[in-house]
Amino acid sequence: TNKTAAAAASTVVSARNGEVTEGTATDIIIVGAGVAGAALAYTLGKDGRRVRVIERDLNEPDRIVGELLQPGGYLKLIELGLEDCVDEIDAQRVFGYALFKDGKNTKLSYPLENFHSDVAGRSFHNGRFIQRMRHKAASLP
């Protein structure tokens, strides 16, 4: 019947650590809790959506990769309410580039004069950043 179908649609059955549980309906399912998935989960959850995130491994990614977030990316984190995700991960503020060639060098600064003093690029360990994003998304009901 339609009532039975509606009841089934409003219930989610999931398995966690081999244990089957029953929960409430989900509006959005996101596959992957990397930078984009965690940011999307947080943003949609903040708007009141019921979000489920499926991730095969919630351990901190451990690979040899850094991350350079440009100032525009930091501004986007501010816009999304995620700027604190670069705190406490040993992120270094980046204000531009140094170029080296044939024994010569020059510096190029980001044009940041029209922004508040916290706006800069950030360089950090990718895995720590992803974990902070995941924790921020998981902090929502």
Buried (B, 14 or more C-beta within 10 A) or exposed (E): EEEEEEEEEEEBEEEEEEEEEEEEEBEEEBEBBBBEBBBBBBBBBBEEEBBBBEBEEEEBBEEEEEBEBEBEBBEBBBEBEBBEBBEEBEBEEBEBEEEEEEEEEEEEEBEBEEBEEEBBBBBBBBBBBBBBBBEBBBEBE
